[in-house]
């Protein structure tokens, strides 16, 4: 599989069509510019309102910031482009961990 194929799979997972059960998943992990909001408001078991903040994990610049590399025959990525993309991937791993921690903190509020 190519680098850009993996990038597309990440986008497909973070910006899915709205699920039939009406969940708000895409509004939490997607791009707020696309989803139209920066999180969702829910009520915990005690009736207390809790905001679940968006934790952008799409591949765009405000998410994981994973660049697209040329992948057409005769238009190969340069070594510099590949090294830069690797740097973005390293940063994306850190960002993903931070976003996971943020989501976990918000989820804890539901249990409080």
Order of alpha helices (4+ residues) and beta strands (2+ residues): alpha-alpha-alpha-beta-beta-beta-beta-alpha
